[in-house]
């Protein structure tokens, strides 16, 4: 009789564990099936994620009350915001880079740069006749404006973007084509000493 009570006790103790393991296994199976059934991201959706985690708004979206002004998102330095020349950095100073409060104008040994208009505006943005998906990919891979022009200047981290695969760069391009166009003629860079 003792033998049978021991078996019953053992089975009673193991039964909840067996149910728990079975439930975990079903949950994993259900979760895997749900993940497999989820719709794939479109290139534009993937591009939006890459733009967000890449910090593009940090420099390409002007600030209002210290926050990105999403009414002009990714339209670069606003032509309506005039800035004086950057202050001279004294020789021997450890400080070599300066920026405006909007983070859309940067100055350093390379001169002064203004964040570009990344919106699909046909006159002043990435839908202008100068840009194409191919030129965008070349620019991000080579560090040359429009893929063959002047150097892309700091603080644009094109070297980091050059490590992305073509599919990710095409996804960024696809996303940038979906955002609202903003007409904004960004000033050209200013060489050092000017």
Protein Blocks (a to p, Z undefined) as FASTA:
>chain_A
ZZmmmmmmmmmmmmmmmmmmmmmmmmmmmmmmmmmmpccddfklmmmmmmmmnommmmmp
cceehiacfklgokbjafklccdddddddehiabfbdcdfkopaccdfkbpaddddfbfc
fklmmkbmkbcfklmmmmmmnopghhlaccdddfbfkklmmmpcfklmmmmmmmmmmpcc
ddddddddddehZZ
